Amino acid sequence: MAATLDRIAKIVSERLGVDESEVKPEATFKEDLGADSLDVVELVMELEDEFDLEISDEDAEKITTVGDVITYIDKQ
Amino acid sequence: MLFEGQSALVTGASRGIGREIALHLAKNGANVAINYAGSEERALDVARECETYGVKAITVQANVADGKDVQDMVKVVLAEFGSLEILVNNAGITKDGLVMRMKEEDFDAVIDINLKGVFNCSKAVTRQMMKQRYGRIINISSVVGVLGNAGQVNYVASKAGVIGLTKSLARELANRNIHVNAVAPGFIETDMTDALSDEVKEAMLGQIPLGKLGSASDVANVVTFLASESAGYMTGQTLHVDGGMVM
């Protein structure tokens, strides 16, 4: 779980220009991290590359917080 | 050089307007991928001619109406060039006929290539262009997409669709520095217009204020402009290259 968070934090901080420490499980992408809808699409694509998985559009729509991503990835 | 270090993909580039666009981009320093559907020999000729300008040129076969085909094509181009700055959606066909005589297959075939092809190719390059934070997508529409034309409901619908798609895509991708514009050629001397009867050609000439047909090069010049930094403050536009037919 911690390892997953670290990898996600790295990608998110690079993409959104936020500090890695701000990327906490409870942080929401849009409100807390300032992502717009295109950012979220880009993040999903980058996470797919990083974790070598495919996130369906239905699942991607449900993702609002960093924690959602961790749960999703650890479940795979 | 206008496009030093840049790479371009031109669909339907084995002949006509697409061929001329590929040559103009190569002449200005871009590596060029020449997409073709069936005319391999002619595509190879275009590639060889592009190479005389000292750039890399490859040919890639793909049916733009087929999403999977298009994805594979873009992978090949990226593997070869490493980046993709310019996409020119030029591939197009006609299957003319008066509406009462037009077959459903003829309608679908034209929409699939002329309109869905633009969607497929644009979608396939978006990921790369978003990562680059740079991209220029230029879609070839047509004067009839604005004016309408008897006997071409399928073609006109597809070309009008391209203008709408251009505007929506431009809005979606603007803040990623991806500019999307369209060029609407008028009556241009190509194989496609050669197929028209003399009677139709005479009638068309009468509607052109500049009183003559355009050349593929006239269109390629405007595409080159839109792909360049000179058009850096333009997106979502349709430029008419038609001797004044639309004004």
Contacts between the chains, C-beta under 8 A, distances in Angstrom:
chain1	res1	chain2	res2	distance
A	36	B	175	7.8
A	38	B	130	7.5
A	38	B	172	7.4
A	38	B	173	8.0
A	38	B	175	7.2
A	38	B	176	6.6
A	42	B	130	5.9
A	42	B	131	8.0
A	45	B	127	6.1
